[in-house]
Amino acid sequence: MNQAPPKKPAPLQPIRQRPLAIGPLRAFEAVARLLSFRAAAEELHLTQSAISRQIQSLEEELGCSLFLRGTRHVQLTSDGAILQATAVPLLERLDLTVRQIREKRARRVVNVTTFASFASLWLIPRLEAFQREHPDIDIRVSANDAVIELEDSEFDIALRYTERGNTPAQATRLFGETLTPAVSRWLASQAEQGERPPLRRAADLAHYTLAEEDDSRPSAEFLSWRRWLREHGEPELQPRRWMYLNFTYQQVQAALGGQAVALARLALVSEQLERGDLVEPFGRAGRMSSPVAYWLLCSRHSEGRPEVQQFRDWLLKQAEQTRHDIGEDAASKD
């Protein structure tokens, strides 16, 4: 019996060179993230059939299926997962660029990210001076203790608190960290009048409430009363009570209210000390240094904008004044 001749393989289809349209890619990203055509349609303010047509068009362009469609669920295929990994950062970068272009045509805005205590105690009290000099520039401050990748975000400037080894090479050091016991003027006056035991040496802290840093991050060790007490010869001292607070500005508020003695960050309370709202009971002898410092980073995609340059220059002048206020020698910078 004669065998049938083998079938010829189907001819390979030519690879399409036409670029993908952004509309279907946006629809794909929403469906891939939400795993729902209905939810994607609601988010993009389109009908579900319109989303389905865009996904179908994209699959035809690519020549593969991007989703496994069930009756009640949607699942990415392996090709869909590959496309998602590229599409998400691409669309985020595109959206960032569009926002920057729009901002250039509207009011000038500088977006700053920093941590909450630095924003509350150092940055915000000084902002009025900048805005008097530059009334046409708006400053947007986002206070978040999470470290944000500057180049992949909408922020122009980051103000951070870390050790030298954790900062990019282009980071500019603002000033270092020095800790000092601080009490309110009222609490200090009570000690002077004999209503409380005076604070003359470390052992006297046993009669006071101490506001302690309640933070699990490694840098918190440098801010702790336990470290200060060890360095001042009282490693076993127990205060009248502990007050555990997880933000520096809360500790400063407790000290200002006469509720506790704070181990304050000198750079962040230099103005309260100068005004006399806070007092250093042990003077300069009670100060303790730390390997952590404050840093300024400027995004590469923003550093050429005049308003960003102006705000950066102003921050550096403010930092210079802070270094002078805390007695830090500018020549000793890392």
C-alpha positions as a printed NumPy array, in Angstrom:
array([[  0.   ,   0.   ,   0.   ],
       [  1.398,   3.34 ,  -1.013],
       [  2.109,   5.765,   1.863],
       [  0.795,   9.303,   1.61 ],
       [  3.54 ,  11.857,   1.089],
       [  4.424,  13.764,   4.31 ],
       [  2.678,  17.072,   4.765],
       [  4.737,  20.132,   4.165],
       [  5.141,  22.333,   7.281],
       [  3.064,  25.465,   7.268],
       [  5.054,  28.43 ,   6.034],
       [  6.331,  30.709,   8.782],
       [  4.437,  33.942,   9.099],
       [  6.539,  37.072,   8.664],
       [  7.276,  38.852,  11.938],
       [  5.274,  42.053,  12.186],
       [  7.327,  45.189,  12.562],
       [  4.521,  47.651,  13.286],
       [  4.738,  49.202,  16.807],
       [  1.975,  48.385,  19.266],
       [ -0.698,  50.982,  19.959],
       [ -0.751,  52.373,  23.507],
       [ -4.539,  52.019,  23.95 ],
       [ -4.632,  48.2  ,  23.852],
       [ -1.47 ,  48.079,  25.978],
       [ -3.188,  50.189,  28.639],
       [ -6.179,  47.853,  28.576],
       [ -3.87 ,  44.826,  28.829],
       [ -2.058,  46.277,  31.873],
       [ -5.35 ,  46.869,  33.694],
       [ -6.722,  43.378,  32.986],
       [ -3.378,  41.752,  33.912],
       [ -3.248,  43.656,  37.211],
       [ -6.899,  43.189,  38.154],
       [ -7.396,  39.783,  36.478],
       [-10.847,  40.936,  35.472],
       [-12.192,  42.401,  32.241],
       [-15.103,  43.95 ,  34.128],
       [-12.914,  45.648,  36.756],
       [-10.519,  46.906,  34.061],
       [-13.442,  48.383,  32.136],
       [-14.678,  50.214,  35.263],
       [-11.199,  51.583,  36.021],
       [-10.643,  52.843,  32.458],
       [-14.25 ,  54.084,  32.068],
       [-14.878,  51.835,  29.067],
       [-17.369,  49.087,  28.335],
       [-16.355,  45.491,  28.929],
       [-16.802,  44.737,  25.227],
       [-14.443,  47.6  ,  24.348],
       [-11.788,  46.124,  26.661],
       [-12.3  ,  42.68 ,  25.092],
       [-11.872,  44.115,  21.589],
       [ -8.644,  45.897,  22.58 ],
       [ -7.198,  42.718,  24.117],
       [ -8.208,  40.716,  21.03 ],
       [ -6.574,  43.313,  18.793],
       [ -3.375,  43.11 ,  20.859],
       [ -3.339,  39.308,  20.706],
       [ -3.756,  39.44 ,  16.935],
       [ -0.87 ,  41.894,  16.676],
       [  1.366,  39.609,  18.752],
       [  0.11 ,  36.343,  17.316],
       [ -0.42 ,  34.71 ,  20.723],
       [ -2.9  ,  34.479,  23.58 ],
       [ -2.245,  36.736,  26.548],
       [ -4.978,  35.411,  28.865],
       [ -6.615,  32.099,  29.722],
       [-10.291,  32.993,  29.93 ],
       [-12.543,  31.016,  32.259],
       [-16.184,  31.512,  33.097],
       [-15.388,  33.269,  36.366],
       [-11.704,  34.03 ,  36.222],
       [ -8.915,  35.332,  33.993],
       [ -5.333,  34.115,  34.123],
       [ -2.176,  35.359,  32.4  ],
       [ -0.46 ,  33.061,  29.935],
       [  3.334,  32.791,  29.942],
       [  3.451,  35.264,  27.025],
       [  1.126,  37.573,  28.943],
       [  3.421,  37.503,  31.965],
       [  6.404,  38.421,  29.777],
       [  4.514,  41.357,  28.285],
       [  3.302,  42.523,  31.711],
       [  6.866,  42.665,  33.063],
       [  7.792,  45.155,  30.33 ],
       [  4.501,  47.034,  29.995],
       [  4.119,  48.075,  33.644],
       [  7.378,  50.083,  34.024],
       [  6.962,  51.446,  30.47 ],
       [  3.508,  52.87 ,  31.216],
       [  4.619,  54.201,  34.609],
       [  7.509,  56.039,  32.96 ],
       [  5.2  ,  57.381,  30.256],
       [  2.726,  58.658,  32.862],
       [  5.555,  60.336,  34.783],
       [  6.794,  62.089,  31.637],
       [  3.279,  63.296,  30.805],
       [  2.874,  64.73 ,  34.323],
       [  6.188,  66.538,  34.045],
       [  5.217,  68.056,  30.68 ],
       [  1.873,  69.195,  32.064],
       [  3.54 ,  70.703,  35.145],
       [  5.802,  72.799,  32.939],
       [  2.719,  74.393,  31.395],
       [  1.003,  74.926,  34.756],
       [  2.336,  76.235,  38.061],
       [  5.886,  75.232,  38.868],
       [  5.944,  72.446,  41.46 ],
       [  8.823,  70.735,  43.275],
       [  7.938,  67.285,  44.657],
       [  9.85 ,  66.298,  47.795],
       [  9.902,  62.975,  49.627],
       [ 11.261,  62.674,  53.164],
       [ 10.474,  61.02 ,  56.492],
       [  7.783,  62.336,  58.806],
       [  9.892,  63.678,  61.677],
       [ 12.277,  65.537,  59.381],
       [  9.347,  67.115,  57.55 ],
       [  7.633,  68.174,  60.796],
       [ 10.652,  69.415,  62.758],
       [ 13.09 ,  70.748,  60.153],
       [ 11.634,  71.229,  56.669],
       [  8.105,  72.575,  57.134],
       [  9.003,  75.264,  59.727],
       [ 11.466,  76.714,  57.182],
       [  9.266,  76.516,  54.07 ],
       [  7.578,  79.871,  54.601],
       [ 10.922,  81.604,  54.071],
       [ 11.407,  79.856,  50.73 ],
       [  7.871,  80.669,  49.6  ],
       [  8.364,  84.345,  50.458],
       [ 11.399,  84.381,  48.156],
       [  9.747,  82.264,  45.436],
       [  5.969,  82.843,  45.514],
       [  5.561,  81.275,  42.056],
       [  6.949,  77.858,  43.117],
       [  4.758,  75.33 ,  44.914],
       [  6.353,  72.73 ,  47.198],
       [  4.688,  69.341,  47.598],
       [  5.986,  67.358,  50.574],
       [  5.271,  63.641,  50.935],
       [  6.272,  62.421,  54.399],
       [  6.747,  58.672,  54.33 ],
       [  9.248,  56.554,  56.236],
       [  9.47 ,  54.094,  53.331],
       [ 12.472,  54.738,  51.062],
       [ 11.257,  55.602,  47.554],
       [ 13.347,  54.947,  44.456],
       [ 13.767,  58.483,  43.221],
       [ 14.398,  57.768,  39.526],
       [ 11.263,  55.622,  39.216],
       [  8.936,  58.081,  40.919],
       [  7.381,  61.49 ,  40.44 ],
       [  9.596,  63.06 ,  43.122],
       [ 12.314,  65.587,  42.312],
       [ 14.186,  65.659,  45.626],
       [ 14.627,  63.15 ,  48.446],
       [ 15.797,  64.086,  51.958],
       [ 17.024,  60.966,  53.721],
       [ 18.488,  59.808,  57.012],
       [ 21.027,  57.015,  56.747],
       [ 24.686,  56.028,  56.881],
       [ 27.137,  56.986,  54.13 ],
       [ 27.32 ,  53.426,  52.814],
       [ 23.577,  53.41 ,  52.092],
       [ 23.526,  56.544,  49.945],
       [ 24.144,  56.893,  46.197],
       [ 27.419,  58.486,  45.151],
       [ 25.657,  61.682,  44.036],
       [ 24.019,  62.268,  47.442],
       [ 24.926,  65.522,  49.207],
       [ 25.462,  65.423,  52.963],
       [ 23.41 ,  68.082,  54.75 ],
       [ 24.571,  67.618,  58.354],
       [ 25.4  ,  64.915,  60.847],
       [ 23.496,  63.496,  63.781],
       [ 24.067,  64.493,  67.407],
       [ 21.766,  63.414,  70.241],
       [ 21.187,  65.45 ,  73.382],
       [ 18.849,  65.109,  76.394],
       [ 16.232,  67.86 ,  76.214],
       [ 13.496,  69.005,  78.593],
       [ 10.933,  71.771,  78.505],
       [ 11.715,  75.149,  80.046],
       [  8.911,  74.481,  82.547],
       [ 10.388,  71.154,  83.666],
       [ 13.843,  72.692,  83.967],
       [ 12.45 ,  75.542,  86.103],
       [ 10.758,  73.05 ,  88.446],
       [ 14.14 ,  71.434,  89.077],
       [ 15.729,  74.839,  89.705],
       [ 13.03 ,  75.676,  92.277],
       [ 13.494,  72.374,  94.1  ],
       [ 10.106,  70.935,  93.101],
       [ 11.889,  68.109,  91.279],
       [ 15.354,  66.583,  91.649],
       [ 17.771,  68.602,  89.507],
       [ 19.394,  67.062,  86.436],
       [ 23.116,  67.458,  87.062],
       [ 24.406,  63.982,  86.169],
       [ 23.161,  60.896,  84.328],
       [ 22.068,  59.131,  87.543],
       [ 19.493,  61.891,  88.175],
       [ 17.444,  60.615,  85.212],
       [ 16.153,  57.861,  87.529],
       [ 13.641,  60.439,  88.824],
       [ 12.238,  61.297,  85.379],
       [ 10.216,  59.783,  82.541],
       [ 12.329,  59.067,  79.446],
       [ 10.814,  59.202,  75.953],
       [ 12.392,  56.273,  74.109],
       [ 12.592,  55.523,  70.361],
       [ 10.21 ,  52.62 ,  69.647],
       [ 11.54 ,  51.46 ,  66.297],
       [ 12.851,  48.076,  65.129],
       [ 15.157,  49.493,  62.436],
       [ 18.925,  49.184,  63.068],
       [ 19.376,  52.978,  63.072],
       [ 17.154,  53.193,  66.181],
       [ 20.023,  51.788,  68.266],
       [ 21.952,  55.014,  67.68 ],
       [ 18.989,  57.023,  69.011],
       [ 18.342,  54.996,  72.157],
       [ 18.582,  56.061,  75.77 ],
       [ 20.263,  52.734,  76.521],
       [ 23.201,  53.73 ,  74.301],
       [ 23.354,  57.188,  75.912],
       [ 23.232,  55.713,  79.429],
       [ 26.022,  53.235,  78.601],
       [ 28.222,  56.03 ,  77.288],
       [ 27.546,  58.086,  80.425],
       [ 28.323,  55.356,  82.956],
       [ 24.772,  54.301,  83.896],
       [ 24.043,  51.166,  81.814],
       [ 21.657,  49.671,  84.416],
       [ 19.695,  52.833,  85.224],
       [ 15.904,  52.527,  85.271],
       [ 13.945,  55.794,  84.964],
       [ 10.795,  56.62 ,  86.858],
       [  8.979,  55.3  ,  83.78 ],
       [  9.506,  54.794,  80.041],
       [  7.398,  56.444,  77.361],
       [  7.782,  54.544,  74.074],
       [  7.112,  56.594,  70.931],
       [  7.876,  55.596,  67.349],
       [  8.326,  59.049,  65.793],
       [ 10.942,  61.604,  66.771],
       [  8.489,  64.507,  66.568],
       [  6.292,  62.733,  69.141],
       [  9.22 ,  62.58 ,  71.545],
       [  9.879,  66.284,  71.023],
       [  6.202,  67.035,  71.669],
       [  6.363,  65.01 ,  74.895],
       [  9.414,  67.008,  75.985],
       [  7.81 ,  70.351,  75.072],
       [  4.737,  69.356,  77.087],
       [  6.848,  68.597,  80.164],
       [  5.86 ,  64.921,  80.079],
       [  9.31 ,  63.416,  79.552],
       [ 12.982,  63.937,  78.869],
       [ 13.643,  63.369,  75.149],
       [ 16.901,  62.205,  73.644],
       [ 16.519,  64.799,  70.925],
       [ 18.196,  65.02 ,  67.53 ],
       [ 20.102,  68.261,  67.9  ],
       [ 19.759,  69.299,  64.252],
       [ 15.968,  68.972,  64.452],
       [ 15.484,  70.933,  67.686],
       [ 18.188,  73.616,  67.364],
       [ 15.575,  76.363,  66.94 ],
       [ 13.56 ,  75.219,  70.001],
       [ 16.801,  75.263,  71.997],
       [ 17.711,  78.71 ,  70.712],
       [ 14.273,  80.077,  71.647],
       [ 14.451,  78.435,  75.067],
       [ 11.398,  76.222,  74.523],
       [ 13.712,  73.272,  75.177],
       [ 16.736,  73.134,  77.464],
       [ 19.81 ,  70.855,  77.447],
       [ 20.116,  69.989,  81.171],
       [ 23.614,  68.507,  80.755],
       [ 24.819,  71.084,  78.233],
       [ 27.408,  70.043,  75.669],
       [ 28.677,  67.308,  77.996],
       [ 25.433,  65.43 ,  77.421],
       [ 25.746,  65.334,  73.615],
       [ 26.336,  62.034,  71.822],
       [ 27.32 ,  61.582,  68.17 ],
       [ 25.957,  59.028,  65.688],
       [ 27.273,  57.537,  62.414],
       [ 23.984,  58.38 ,  60.709],
       [ 23.55 ,  61.664,  58.811],
       [ 21.042,  63.616,  56.724],
       [ 21.345,  63.612,  52.922],
       [ 19.91 ,  65.325,  49.855],
       [ 19.338,  63.507,  46.564],
       [ 18.129,  65.131,  43.359],
       [ 16.501,  63.108,  40.592],
       [ 18.398,  63.085,  37.298],
       [ 15.193,  63.718,  35.358],
       [ 14.479,  66.867,  37.439],
       [ 17.84 ,  68.459,  38.22 ],
       [ 17.795,  70.631,  35.085],
       [ 14.533,  72.386,  35.988],
       [ 15.153,  75.911,  37.377],
       [ 12.642,  75.564,  40.216],
       [ 14.3  ,  72.326,  41.396],
       [ 17.73 ,  73.96 ,  41.274],
       [ 16.436,  76.953,  43.264],
       [ 14.884,  74.759,  45.941],
       [ 17.995,  72.567,  46.134],
       [ 20.244,  75.624,  46.565],
       [ 17.943,  76.963,  49.267],
       [ 18.021,  73.626,  51.118],
       [ 21.823,  73.641,  51.068],
       [ 21.883,  77.152,  52.575],
       [ 19.454,  76.042,  55.29 ],
       [ 21.659,  73.027,  55.996],
       [ 24.707,  75.288,  56.269],
       [ 22.886,  77.339,  58.899],
       [ 21.947,  74.164,  60.791],
       [ 25.568,  72.991,  60.79 ],
       [ 26.525,  76.348,  62.29 ],
       [ 23.748,  76.135,  64.902],
       [ 24.795,  72.685,  66.107],
       [ 28.497,  73.528,  66.055],
       [ 29.397,  71.112,  63.28 ],
       [ 32.612,  71.949,  61.467],
       [ 31.82 ,  72.124,  57.749],
       [ 35.313,  70.839,  56.976],
       [ 34.522,  67.562,  58.721],
       [ 31.883,  66.507,  56.233],
       [ 32.128,  62.969,  54.799]])
